[in-house]
Each structure stands twice: as structure tokens, then as C-alpha cells.
Amino acid sequence: MSLQKTCSKCSKEYPLSDYFVTQSNADGRYSWCRNCHNEWTRDYRKKRGKRTVTCSTCGQKTKKNLSNSYAKNASFCCDDCLPNRFSILDYTKTLITPELLAWIDGLIISDGHITAITPNQRNSKLQWGVKHEEFARFIGSVLNPYLPKINPWYPTWKGERKTMWRGRTLFHPDLTQQRHRWYKNGKKIIPSDIVITPQLLYMWYLGDGSICKSTGLITLSTDCFTCTDQEMVTEKIFQKYDIKFKIQSIYRSRYDRTYHYMKINAKQSPEFLKIIGQNLVRCYDYKFDIPSCTMRSAYRFVTISKNRTKFPQIKAEDLAANLISKWKDCPDCSMCGIPTTAVDPENRTCSTRVVWDEEHKQVCCSCKKKKEKRADVPSLTSLTEKSAYLFVAKMRTKFPEIKTKFPLDLTTNLISKWKDCPDCSSCGIPTTTIDPTNRTCPTRVVWTENEEHKQVCYSCKKKERGKRKRKMQEST
């Protein structure tokens, strides 16, 4: 049973826990109970009212419900100056600069977080968590005015304990302003007044950026932001640096939600890395290594669906190494002999770019296009052959029996007809050439859609189309 004590004011017994602690009495408790003490304090403050006190830091006068001893205290501070009494930083001065603001924006848009304002804490602090200790200490050196602290962190991911590094700054009103700027209703947004600088892009790329080892495609993970915020940022980057970011969407079944991220073309990756400048964090050197032309060409060759079936075991890395070794002995194009423009074999290219056939020979783009064109289109020597080829390509549905790549039968049939009929079958205009293989009307030869394939000049064909159009208009 707990000890009891009688209150000297209300004459009731209460446990010792209901009395305030004091060292003046022998039992260590006040003679009045807690309820009587609070009631007397409220009545006293009502009688006395608010008292005017002066802040010892800023000199501002405020009215407070204070006791005589507290009101006479020379070290009294107002609500604005009170946090500064217990902080190492000076809350009356701003520590942020335009360059420091760019670093802070780049950190917040990637791996940074600003704490919320609570009733017990009127200011905010900046926190971050990264994988490498070097990067965490680099961020701390940038935010040195706010006296950051960096500690290791051991989270558990899929049953494995991993080592991470996180840092935090001290509380300051500058960071409180950034909290109001970057967060709306407790959710992180991209402010409209954000200024795109190389420092911001550098910090953003190190935090949430990645580069494809095979294609050189740079991606910025912006999953937590809306499409409107991402479009606004991409537009600002394009206006300032002429680099076009595209917004792509990806569905993640784990969260049953569609996320959006930003990426740029591999052709603009070197320009982007040139803008953000030289890497200052050695642990992220791999993000600044752009794959060579050889690696990209090998990756394109491997990813083609028809090559996957022919070469199921081939890898882009092995193919690139094989091609580099071959290029040392074969520095020119194997088809046209154009010399390569680069010196090192890892970036060897022909006049335009490098593509590879099944034997993995070095072939320039122009030769590859010519080879594909020769394989698809037959060699057409005369106007009659060209006209017959175009007719078959156009009339495949109406004449399905003509299925050959090049209609030799149709060409010989037309030449035999022209020997007996040298003029246009509609208007009688004579042909301008002598040999039947190149027989043409004054403009060119077109063929009717009937089965006789009559020789009709271009002007007559136009007249027939005009008559059909007029009939259609009259009927409608």
C-alpha cells in the first residue's frame, strides 16, 4: 500500500505521487496536493494578468503570464530567440548562398529529406542516406556551414544486413524555409522557382542517376514526383542546356502502381556529363564511363531478335572484345575500304557508324544500306521493267497469280504487244523511243487496271481520273 499524506489546504489524504517534489520539507513533498497547487496558480495568474517582459537577446517586449521571479530574470528570451540560446548556430543570420542552395536542391531532389516542423521543434534539419561513405562525407563537406554529423547505418534487406551511411545537419531557419519550399501537405514536390545549375545536376546524377553499360543511356529516377513536375524540370533543362529529357513510365507489380522516370538519348550523354563537370567522388567513377562505339554496336547486334536465335550464347562484352582484337588487323571497312576516323580500336568507326553482319565484319553504315537495298530491289534496266515492277507491287491483291519478285512474264508480254501497237491505246500518241524495251509515251507509261495491261499515256490516265471524280461529286 502506498504512503498517504494529508493536504494542509483541503484536508484530504492523497498518495505521495500527487504532491510536487521539493527539498524544503522533510518528506520531500509540498504540503499542498497537486490539485490545490494548480488551482491556486490559476487564480493568481488571473488576478495578476499578463506581465510585460523584455527579451534579453533582441530587446522585443512581450506580454506573458509569468511569476515575479521569472519576470525579473534578465536571461528571458522570446519565442523566436529561445531556440538560439541552446544552438551552436546563429539563427539570426542566414548561412545559405546561391551555390550552396544549388547543392541543397540537388540533394533534396535525389536522396535528401528535410524534417517536418513539430510543436516541440520550430525548425527543420536536412538528412540523407547513401550507400558509400565517401559520398556521405562529400555531402557533409558541402553542407559544412550547418555542422553535419555522419554515422553508419545497418539496415536489413531481404534477410541480409547491409552497411549504409546517413548524415544530418543541425536545425536552422534556412532549412525551415526549404521545407516550406519543397514540401506541400507533407509530400515532396519540385518547386517552380528551381534554378538548373551544374551543381544541381551533378548532385542529382550521383544520387539518383544511372548509365547503361551497353548503350550509354542516362536515366534519372524521379518516381516520387508527378508528371507535371517532371515536365517542368525537363523544359527548364532543355531551355538552358539544349538537352532533351524524355519521360518514360514503368509499371511495378510489387506496388501495383505506374511510376515515371526521366532519360536522355545516348547521343546526348557525353554532352550531359560535360555540363556537370569532372567527377569529385571516386566511388562513382563508373557513372562517368561512357561505353565505346564498339560496345554499343555489339549490344545492338546481340539484341536483334533474329541474332538471338542464331547466336543464343553470344554476349555483348565477349563480342566487343572479339571485334577489338579483329580491328587491330583490319582497320578499314571490309566492303568499301573507308579508313576509320578514331585512333583507338575501342572507338573505331567508319564514315557514319559501325554495323555488323553475321560474320561480325567491320561494315560502315552506307555499305550496309546499299547491301540491303540490293538484296530487296532487283536491278531494273529499262523503263518497261520498271513500269511492270511498279504495276505488280501495286496490284498484288487484284492479280494474286503474279507473285514473283520481278515480273519477267509481264515484261515480255508488254514488249511483244508494243511491236504491234507502238502508239497509245487511248489517244494514239506515238512512242518516242525506237526499241520496245524502253517504249514510253511523252510523259511516262502507266498501266490500266484491267487484265489486258494496255499502253496508256499519263495525260489520258489523268483524264480518266478526272471523269471519275466528277461522277462521284455529281452522285453525292
VOKEMAR-809833 format. One record per residue (C-alpha): chain; x negated, y negated, z negated. Coordinates in Angstrom, 1 decimal. Last residue first. Layout:
REM VOKEMAR-809833
("A"; (X; Y; Z))
...
***
This chain:
REM VOKEMAR-809833
("A"; (23.2; -12.7; 103.9))
("A"; (23.7; -11.4; 107.4))
("A"; (22.5; -14.5; 109.0))
("A"; (19.3; -14.5; 106.9))
("A"; (18.6; -10.9; 107.7))
("A"; (19.1; -11.5; 111.4))
("A"; (16.8; -14.4; 111.4))
("A"; (14.1; -12.4; 109.6))
("A"; (14.4; -9.5; 112.1))
("A"; (14.1; -11.9; 115.1))
("A"; (10.9; -13.5; 113.5))
("A"; (9.4; -10.0; 113.1))
("A"; (10.0; -9.2; 116.7))
("A"; (8.4; -12.5; 117.8))
("A"; (5.3; -11.9; 115.7))
("A"; (4.8; -8.4; 117.3))
("A"; (5.1; -10.0; 120.7))
("A"; (2.3; -12.5; 119.8))
("A"; (0.1; -9.8; 118.5))
("A"; (0.1; -7.7; 121.6))
("A"; (1.9; -4.4; 121.8))
("A"; (0.4; -1.1; 123.0))
("A"; (2.9; 1.6; 122.2))
("A"; (2.5; 4.2; 119.4))
("A"; (5.1; 6.5; 120.9))
("A"; (6.3; 7.7; 117.4))
("A"; (7.8; 4.4; 116.4))
("A"; (6.1; 1.9; 114.0))
("A"; (4.7; -0.3; 116.7))
("A"; (0.9; -0.8; 116.9))
("A"; (-1.2; -3.9; 116.7))
("A"; (-4.0; -4.9; 119.1))
("A"; (-5.7; -8.2; 118.8))
("A"; (-5.5; -11.8; 120.2))
("A"; (-5.5; -11.7; 124.0))
("A"; (-4.6; -8.0; 124.1))
("A"; (-7.3; -5.4; 123.4))
("A"; (-9.0; -2.4; 125.1))
("A"; (-12.3; -1.4; 123.5))
("A"; (-12.2; 2.3; 124.1))
("A"; (-10.4; 1.8; 127.5))
("A"; (-13.4; 0.2; 129.1))
("A"; (-12.8; -3.1; 131.0))
("A"; (-11.9; -5.6; 128.4))
("A"; (-9.4; -8.5; 128.5))
("A"; (-6.2; -6.5; 128.6))
("A"; (-3.4; -7.7; 130.9))
("A"; (-0.2; -9.4; 129.4))
("A"; (2.9; -7.3; 130.4))
("A"; (5.2; -8.8; 127.7))
("A"; (6.3; -5.7; 125.8))
("A"; (4.2; -2.8; 126.9))
("A"; (1.0; -4.9; 127.0))
("A"; (-1.1; -4.0; 130.1))
("A"; (-3.5; -1.3; 131.0))
("A"; (-0.9; 1.5; 131.1))
("A"; (-2.3; 4.5; 133.0))
("A"; (-5.8; 4.3; 131.5))
("A"; (-4.3; 3.0; 128.3))
("A"; (-2.4; 6.2; 127.7))
("A"; (-5.6; 8.3; 127.7))
("A"; (-7.3; 5.9; 125.3))
("A"; (-4.3; 6.0; 122.9))
("A"; (-4.2; 9.8; 122.8))
("A"; (-8.0; 9.9; 122.2))
("A"; (-7.6; 7.5; 119.2))
("A"; (-4.6; 9.4; 117.7))
("A"; (-6.4; 12.7; 117.9))
("A"; (-9.5; 11.2; 116.3))
("A"; (-7.6; 10.0; 113.2))
("A"; (-10.4; 9.5; 110.6))
("A"; (-9.8; 10.7; 107.1))
("A"; (-7.4; 13.4; 108.4))
("A"; (-3.8; 13.5; 107.1))
("A"; (-1.7; 12.6; 110.2))
("A"; (1.2; 15.1; 109.5))
("A"; (2.6; 12.7; 106.9))
("A"; (3.7; 10.2; 109.5))
("A"; (6.2; 7.9; 107.7))
("A"; (4.4; 8.1; 104.4))
("A"; (0.9; 7.7; 105.8))
("A"; (1.9; 4.7; 108.0))
("A"; (-0.5; 2.1; 106.6))
("A"; (-3.7; 4.1; 106.5))
("A"; (-2.8; 5.8; 109.8))
("A"; (-2.3; 2.4; 111.5))
("A"; (-5.5; 1.0; 110.1))
("A"; (-7.6; 3.9; 111.4))
("A"; (-5.9; 3.7; 114.8))
("A"; (-6.7; 0.0; 115.1))
("A"; (-10.3; 0.5; 114.0))
("A"; (-10.8; 3.4; 116.5))
("A"; (-9.4; 1.3; 119.3))
("A"; (-11.6; -1.7; 118.4))
("A"; (-14.6; 0.5; 118.9))
("A"; (-17.5; 1.7; 116.6))
("A"; (-15.9; 2.6; 113.3))
("A"; (-18.2; 4.5; 110.9))
("A"; (-16.1; 6.2; 108.3))
("A"; (-15.1; 4.4; 105.1))
("A"; (-15.4; 6.4; 101.8))
("A"; (-19.0; 7.7; 101.8))
("A"; (-20.4; 4.6; 103.5))
("A"; (-18.8; 2.4; 100.9))
("A"; (-20.2; 4.4; 98.0))
("A"; (-23.7; 4.2; 99.5))
("A"; (-23.4; 0.5; 100.1))
("A"; (-22.3; -0.1; 96.5))
("A"; (-25.2; 1.9; 95.1))
("A"; (-27.6; 0.0; 97.3))
("A"; (-26.4; -3.3; 96.0))
("A"; (-26.5; -2.2; 92.4))
("A"; (-30.1; -1.1; 92.5))
("A"; (-31.0; 2.6; 92.3))
("A"; (-33.5; 4.2; 89.9))
("A"; (-32.9; 7.9; 90.2))
("A"; (-31.0; 9.7; 87.5))
("A"; (-30.4; 12.8; 89.8))
("A"; (-26.6; 12.3; 89.4))
("A"; (-26.8; 8.6; 90.4))
("A"; (-27.8; 5.8; 88.1))
("A"; (-27.1; 2.1; 88.0))
("A"; (-29.5; -0.7; 87.4))
("A"; (-28.7; -4.4; 87.7))
("A"; (-28.9; -7.2; 90.3))
("A"; (-32.3; -7.3; 92.1))
("A"; (-33.6; -4.2; 90.4))
("A"; (-34.1; -3.9; 86.6))
("A"; (-36.7; -2.6; 84.2))
("A"; (-36.0; -3.7; 80.6))
("A"; (-37.6; -0.7; 78.8))
("A"; (-40.2; -0.3; 81.5))
("A"; (-41.9; -3.6; 80.5))
("A"; (-42.7; -6.0; 83.3))
("A"; (-39.2; -7.1; 84.5))
("A"; (-38.2; -8.0; 88.0))
("A"; (-38.3; -4.5; 89.5))
("A"; (-39.5; -4.1; 93.1))
("A"; (-36.9; -3.6; 95.9))
("A"; (-37.8; -0.3; 97.6))
("A"; (-34.4; 0.1; 99.3))
("A"; (-33.4; 3.6; 98.1))
("A"; (-35.7; 4.7; 95.3))
("A"; (-35.8; 1.2; 93.8))
("A"; (-39.3; 0.3; 92.7))
("A"; (-41.4; 1.1; 89.6))
("A"; (-41.6; 4.8; 90.1))
("A"; (-44.5; 6.3; 88.1))
("A"; (-43.8; 4.3; 84.9))
("A"; (-40.1; 4.4; 85.7))
("A"; (-40.0; 8.1; 85.1))
("A"; (-41.1; 7.8; 81.4))
("A"; (-38.5; 5.0; 80.9))
("A"; (-35.8; 7.2; 82.5))
("A"; (-36.5; 10.1; 80.2))
("A"; (-36.4; 7.8; 77.1))
("A"; (-33.1; 6.3; 78.3))
("A"; (-31.6; 9.8; 78.9))
("A"; (-32.6; 11.0; 75.5))
("A"; (-31.0; 8.0; 73.8))
("A"; (-27.8; 8.1; 75.9))
("A"; (-27.2; 11.8; 75.1))
("A"; (-26.8; 14.7; 77.5))
("A"; (-25.1; 17.9; 76.3))
("A"; (-21.9; 17.8; 78.4))
("A"; (-23.7; 16.9; 81.7))
("A"; (-21.3; 17.7; 84.5))
("A"; (-18.1; 17.4; 82.3))
("A"; (-19.4; 14.2; 80.6))
("A"; (-20.5; 12.8; 84.0))
("A"; (-17.0; 12.8; 85.4))
("A"; (-15.7; 10.9; 82.3))
("A"; (-18.3; 8.1; 82.5))
("A"; (-19.7; 7.5; 79.0))
("A"; (-23.1; 9.0; 79.8))
("A"; (-23.8; 6.7; 82.8))
("A"; (-22.7; 3.6; 80.9))
("A"; (-25.0; 4.6; 78.0))
("A"; (-27.9; 5.1; 80.3))
("A"; (-27.4; 1.7; 81.9))
("A"; (-27.2; 0.1; 78.4))
("A"; (-30.3; 1.8; 77.2))
("A"; (-32.3; 0.9; 80.3))
("A"; (-31.2; -2.7; 80.2))
("A"; (-32.6; -2.9; 76.6))
("A"; (-30.6; -2.8; 73.4))
("A"; (-30.5; -6.1; 71.5))
("A"; (-32.3; -5.9; 68.2))
("A"; (-31.1; -8.7; 65.9))
("A"; (-28.8; -6.6; 63.8))
("A"; (-31.6; -4.1; 63.2))
("A"; (-33.6; -6.8; 61.4))
("A"; (-31.0; -6.8; 58.6))
("A"; (-33.3; -5.6; 55.8))
("A"; (-35.9; -8.3; 56.8))
("A"; (-33.7; -11.2; 55.8))
("A"; (-34.8; -14.5; 57.5))
("A"; (-33.7; -13.7; 61.0))
("A"; (-34.5; -16.3; 63.6))
("A"; (-31.8; -18.6; 64.9))
("A"; (-28.0; -18.6; 64.9))
("A"; (-28.0; -20.0; 68.4))
("A"; (-30.4; -17.5; 69.9))
("A"; (-28.4; -14.6; 68.5))
("A"; (-25.3; -15.9; 70.3))
("A"; (-27.2; -16.4; 73.6))
("A"; (-28.6; -12.9; 73.4))
("A"; (-25.0; -11.5; 72.8))
("A"; (-23.5; -13.4; 75.7))
("A"; (-23.9; -10.6; 78.3))
("A"; (-22.7; -8.1; 75.7))
("A"; (-19.3; -9.7; 75.7))
("A"; (-18.1; -11.1; 72.4))
("A"; (-16.0; -9.6; 69.6))
("A"; (-13.5; -10.7; 67.0))
("A"; (-11.3; -8.4; 64.7))
("A"; (-7.7; -7.8; 64.2))
("A"; (-6.0; -5.2; 61.9))
("A"; (-2.9; -3.1; 62.5))
("A"; (-1.4; -1.3; 59.4))
("A"; (-0.7; 2.1; 58.2))
("A"; (-3.4; 1.8; 55.5))
("A"; (-5.2; 5.1; 56.3))
("A"; (-3.7; 5.1; 59.8))
("A"; (-5.8; 2.1; 60.8))
("A"; (-4.6; 0.5; 64.0))
("A"; (-7.1; -1.8; 65.8))
("A"; (-6.6; -5.1; 67.5))
("A"; (-9.0; -7.2; 69.5))
("A"; (-9.6; -10.9; 69.5))
("A"; (-12.1; -12.1; 72.2))
("A"; (-14.9; -14.5; 71.4))
("A"; (-16.0; -16.9; 74.2))
("A"; (-19.4; -18.6; 73.7))
("A"; (-19.5; -22.2; 75.1))
("A"; (-21.4; -23.4; 72.0))
("A"; (-19.2; -26.2; 70.7))
("A"; (-15.9; -25.8; 72.5))
("A"; (-16.1; -22.0; 72.5))
("A"; (-16.9; -21.8; 68.7))
("A"; (-14.0; -24.1; 68.0))
("A"; (-11.6; -22.0; 70.1))
("A"; (-12.8; -18.8; 68.4))
("A"; (-12.1; -20.4; 65.0))
("A"; (-8.6; -21.4; 65.9))
("A"; (-7.8; -18.1; 67.4))
("A"; (-9.0; -16.3; 64.3))
("A"; (-6.8; -18.5; 62.1))
("A"; (-3.8; -17.9; 64.3))
("A"; (-4.4; -14.1; 64.4))
("A"; (-4.4; -13.9; 60.6))
("A"; (-7.4; -13.3; 58.4))
("A"; (-8.2; -10.3; 56.2))
("A"; (-9.5; -8.1; 59.1))
("A"; (-12.1; -10.6; 60.3))
("A"; (-14.9; -8.2; 61.2))
("A"; (-17.3; -9.9; 63.6))
("A"; (-18.4; -7.7; 66.6))
("A"; (-21.4; -8.1; 68.8))
("A"; (-21.7; -5.8; 71.9))
("A"; (-25.2; -4.8; 72.8))
("A"; (-24.0; -1.7; 74.7))
("A"; (-25.9; 1.2; 73.1))
("A"; (-26.9; 0.0; 69.7))
("A"; (-23.6; -1.8; 69.2))
("A"; (-24.1; -5.0; 67.0))
("A"; (-22.4; -5.7; 63.7))
("A"; (-21.2; -8.8; 61.8))
("A"; (-19.5; -9.0; 58.4))
("A"; (-22.2; -10.4; 56.0))
("A"; (-25.2; -11.0; 58.3))
("A"; (-23.0; -12.4; 61.1))
("A"; (-21.1; -14.8; 58.7))
("A"; (-24.3; -16.0; 57.1))
("A"; (-25.8; -16.8; 60.5))
("A"; (-22.6; -18.2; 62.0))
("A"; (-22.3; -20.7; 59.0))
("A"; (-26.0; -21.7; 59.2))
("A"; (-25.7; -22.2; 63.0))
("A"; (-22.8; -24.6; 62.4))
("A"; (-19.1; -24.5; 63.0))
("A"; (-17.3; -27.0; 60.9))
("A"; (-14.1; -25.9; 59.0))
("A"; (-11.4; -28.6; 58.8))
("A"; (-8.6; -26.2; 59.6))
("A"; (-9.3; -24.0; 56.7))
("A"; (-9.7; -20.2; 57.3))
("A"; (-7.3; -18.4; 54.9))
("A"; (-7.7; -16.3; 51.7))
("A"; (-4.5; -15.5; 49.8))
("A"; (-3.7; -16.7; 46.3))
("A"; (-0.9; -19.0; 47.5))
("A"; (-3.3; -20.7; 49.9))
("A"; (-7.0; -20.1; 49.4))
("A"; (-10.0; -21.6; 51.2))
("A"; (-9.5; -25.3; 50.5))
("A"; (-8.1; -25.1; 46.9))
("A"; (-10.9; -22.7; 46.0))
("A"; (-13.4; -25.0; 47.7))
("A"; (-12.3; -27.8; 45.5))
("A"; (-12.8; -25.5; 42.4))
("A"; (-16.3; -24.7; 43.7))
("A"; (-17.3; -28.4; 43.6))
("A"; (-15.7; -28.6; 40.1))
("A"; (-18.3; -26.1; 38.7))
("A"; (-18.4; -22.7; 37.1))
("A"; (-21.7; -20.9; 37.2))
("A"; (-22.7; -18.8; 40.2))
("A"; (-22.1; -15.1; 40.7))
("A"; (-24.0; -12.2; 42.2))
("A"; (-23.5; -8.6; 43.3))
("A"; (-25.8; -5.8; 44.3))
("A"; (-24.7; -2.3; 45.2))
("A"; (-26.1; 1.1; 44.3))
("A"; (-24.0; 4.1; 45.2))
("A"; (-22.5; 6.9; 43.1))
("A"; (-20.9; 9.6; 45.3))
("A"; (-17.4; 11.1; 44.8))
("A"; (-15.9; 9.5; 47.8))
("A"; (-17.3; 6.1; 46.8))
("A"; (-18.3; 5.4; 43.2))
("A"; (-19.6; 1.9; 42.3))
("A"; (-23.0; 1.2; 40.7))
("A"; (-23.6; -2.6; 40.5))
("A"; (-27.0; -4.3; 40.2))
("A"; (-27.1; -7.9; 38.8))
("A"; (-27.7; -11.3; 40.4))
("A"; (-27.2; -14.6; 38.5))
("A"; (-26.6; -18.0; 40.2))
("A"; (-27.8; -21.4; 39.0))
("A"; (-25.3; -23.6; 40.9))
("A"; (-28.1; -25.6; 42.5))
("A"; (-29.8; -22.3; 43.7))
("A"; (-27.0; -21.4; 46.1))
("A"; (-29.4; -20.7; 49.0))
("A"; (-31.8; -18.9; 46.7))
("A"; (-28.9; -16.8; 45.4))
("A"; (-27.8; -15.9; 48.9))
("A"; (-31.4; -14.7; 49.6))
("A"; (-31.3; -12.7; 46.4))
("A"; (-28.2; -10.8; 47.5))
("A"; (-29.7; -10.2; 50.9))
("A"; (-32.9; -8.7; 49.4))
("A"; (-30.9; -6.6; 47.0))
("A"; (-29.1; -4.8; 49.9))
("A"; (-25.5; -3.6; 49.8))
("A"; (-23.6; -6.8; 49.2))
("A"; (-21.2; -8.3; 46.6))
("A"; (-20.4; -12.0; 46.3))
("A"; (-19.0; -14.4; 43.6))
("A"; (-18.5; -18.1; 43.6))
("A"; (-17.2; -19.8; 40.4))
("A"; (-14.0; -21.8; 39.6))
("A"; (-13.0; -24.5; 37.2))
("A"; (-10.2; -25.0; 34.7))
("A"; (-10.8; -21.8; 32.7))
("A"; (-8.5; -20.8; 29.8))
("A"; (-5.3; -21.6; 31.7))
("A"; (-6.6; -19.9; 34.8))
("A"; (-8.1; -21.1; 38.1))
("A"; (-8.9; -18.4; 40.6))
("A"; (-12.3; -17.0; 41.4))
("A"; (-14.0; -17.8; 44.7))
("A"; (-15.0; -14.8; 46.8))
("A"; (-17.8; -14.2; 49.3))
("A"; (-18.5; -11.4; 51.7))
("A"; (-17.5; -12.9; 55.1))
("A"; (-15.6; -16.2; 55.4))
("A"; (-16.7; -17.1; 51.9))
("A"; (-20.4; -16.7; 52.7))
("A"; (-20.3; -18.7; 56.0))
("A"; (-18.4; -21.5; 54.2))
("A"; (-20.9; -21.6; 51.4))
("A"; (-23.9; -21.8; 53.8))
("A"; (-22.1; -24.6; 55.8))
("A"; (-21.3; -26.4; 52.5))
("A"; (-25.0; -26.2; 51.5))
("A"; (-25.9; -28.0; 54.8))
("A"; (-23.3; -30.7; 54.3))
("A"; (-24.4; -31.2; 50.6))
("A"; (-22.8; -29.9; 47.4))
("A"; (-24.1; -30.8; 43.9))
("A"; (-21.4; -33.2; 42.9))
("A"; (-21.9; -35.2; 39.7))
("A"; (-19.6; -35.5; 36.7))
("A"; (-19.6; -31.7; 36.0))
("A"; (-23.3; -31.7; 35.1))
("A"; (-24.4; -28.1; 35.0))
("A"; (-25.6; -26.4; 31.8))
("A"; (-22.1; -26.1; 30.5))
("A"; (-20.7; -26.3; 27.0))
("A"; (-20.1; -30.1; 26.8))
("A"; (-19.1; -30.2; 30.5))
("A"; (-16.0; -28.2; 29.8))
("A"; (-14.7; -31.0; 27.4))
("A"; (-15.2; -33.8; 29.9))
("A"; (-11.9; -33.5; 31.8))
("A"; (-9.8; -32.5; 28.7))
("A"; (-11.1; -35.4; 26.6))
("A"; (-14.1; -35.2; 24.3))
("A"; (-14.4; -35.9; 20.5))
("A"; (-18.0; -36.0; 19.3))
("A"; (-17.5; -39.0; 17.1))
("A"; (-15.1; -37.2; 14.8))
("A"; (-12.7; -39.7; 13.2))
("A"; (-9.7; -38.1; 15.0))
("A"; (-10.7; -34.6; 13.8))
("A"; (-10.9; -35.6; 10.2))
("A"; (-7.6; -37.6; 10.3))
("A"; (-5.7; -34.7; 11.9))
("A"; (-4.8; -34.8; 15.6))
("A"; (-1.7; -35.1; 17.7))
("A"; (-3.4; -36.8; 20.7))
("A"; (-3.3; -40.1; 22.5))
("A"; (-6.0; -40.8; 25.0))
("A"; (-8.7; -43.5; 25.4))
("A"; (-11.5; -42.9; 28.0))
("A"; (-15.0; -43.6; 26.9))
("A"; (-16.5; -41.1; 29.4))
("A"; (-18.6; -38.9; 27.0))
("A"; (-17.4; -39.8; 23.4))
("A"; (-13.8; -39.8; 24.5))
("A"; (-11.8; -42.3; 22.4))
("A"; (-8.8; -41.4; 20.2))
("A"; (-5.3; -42.8; 19.9))
("A"; (-3.1; -41.0; 17.4))
("A"; (0.1; -39.3; 18.3))
("A"; (2.8; -39.2; 15.6))
("A"; (2.1; -39.4; 11.8))
("A"; (5.6; -38.3; 10.7))
("A"; (6.0; -35.7; 13.4))
("A"; (2.5; -34.4; 12.8))
("A"; (3.1; -34.0; 9.1))
("A"; (6.3; -32.1; 9.6))
("A"; (4.6; -29.7; 12.0))
("A"; (1.7; -29.1; 9.6))
("A"; (4.1; -28.5; 6.6))
("A"; (5.9; -25.8; 8.6))
("A"; (2.7; -24.2; 9.7))
("A"; (1.5; -23.9; 6.1))
("A"; (4.8; -22.6; 4.8))
("A"; (4.9; -19.9; 7.5))
("A"; (1.3; -18.8; 6.8))
("A"; (1.7; -18.5; 3.1))
("A"; (0.5; -21.2; 0.7))
("A"; (-2.2; -20.5; -1.9))
("A"; (-4.9; -20.1; 0.8))
("A"; (-6.9; -16.9; 0.9))
("A"; (-10.5; -15.9; -0.1))
("A"; (-9.4; -14.3; -3.4))
("A"; (-11.5; -16.8; -5.4))
("A"; (-10.2; -19.9; -3.6))
("A"; (-12.4; -22.4; -1.7))
("A"; (-13.7; -19.9; 0.9))
("A"; (-10.5; -20.0; 3.0))
("A"; (-8.7; -17.5; 5.2))
("A"; (-5.0; -18.2; 6.1))
("A"; (-2.3; -16.1; 4.4))
("A"; (0.0; -13.6; 6.1))
("A"; (-2.7; -10.9; 6.0))
("A"; (-2.7; -11.0; 2.2))
("A"; (0.7; -9.4; 2.2))
("A"; (3.7; -11.6; 1.2))
("A"; (5.5; -12.3; -2.0))
("A"; (7.8; -15.3; -2.2))
("A"; (7.6; -18.3; -4.5))
("A"; (8.3; -20.7; -1.5))
("A"; (5.4; -23.1; -2.4))
("A"; (2.9; -21.2; -4.5))
("A"; (3.2; -18.1; -2.2))
("A"; (3.0; -14.9; -4.2))
("A"; (0.3; -12.4; -3.1))
("A"; (0.6; -8.7; -2.2))
("A"; (-2.1; -6.1; -1.6))
("A"; (-1.4; -3.4; 1.0))
("A"; (0.0; 0.0; 0.0))
***
